[in-house]
Amino acid sequence: MTSNCVYGRVAEISDTKYTIELEESSACGSCGIKGMCSKESVQIEKNRVSFPLKQSQIVRLEFDRVIQTSIILYLIPIILFFTGIALARFLFDSANEPIQLGFGIAGLVASLFLIRLIDNRYSDKNSTIQIKKIEKYQED
């Protein structure tokens, strides 16, 4: 079992999409930012699933780009912040902290634009979600 997965139950089936209600894992309970990142449900287009799903079927969603996304989201701002500070020290050749802080904040702002550019360019093109059956659906 992969650690980049979420369990859920098929809640609704439309002509083009499945709505899957996500279940919290034990790791979600201890996470400090649980409310910011967890969604109660996701919608997935039917053509992205290789087999038909039934109502109330339990599935596992596996995401393939969790580490890459985390690196982009957390490391780019830190790197550009410190790059801004180093650039201020190099350009002004002094230890003037307000100027260094200003350049560091400018690096953070630049990182927001860079992350937005990366998100717009690569958002759905290269990422995949694999859906796997957990329990077989039994009709009554």
Phi, psi and omega in degrees: 000138181271152180277350180263050183225161179223142176263150179201173180234135180293117184262324184212143178235120176251187181295327186240346187222155169254139171253122183244121176278126184273146177254140177288139175269174179295331178291331180295327183296328182263001183282135181287335182247032183305318183291337182278326189252340186274133174254153179278332180208159176229153175248130182234132180293144183297328182288351176270356181249131186275355179217155181286140177256152179248159178302137178068012178284138178272132181227164175241127178259125180247129182254137186261350185237037181290315182294315181298319179294320179296320178298315180297316186288325186255320186279324181301314177298321180294315181297315181290331175297310181289331174295319176298318178295315180296322178296320178296319178295322181290315183289318185259353175048043177211172179257039179287104188294321179298324178291318178297318178296319178299316177293325177295317177294322176298324176295322176296317178298317178298325179293326177297316178294321179294317178296320178297319178297315179296318180297316180293326183281322189242014190304302183248354188289318188250354182265146178231152174238120177263133179248128181236143178288136175257316176230144178285142180281130180246122178275142180278000000 
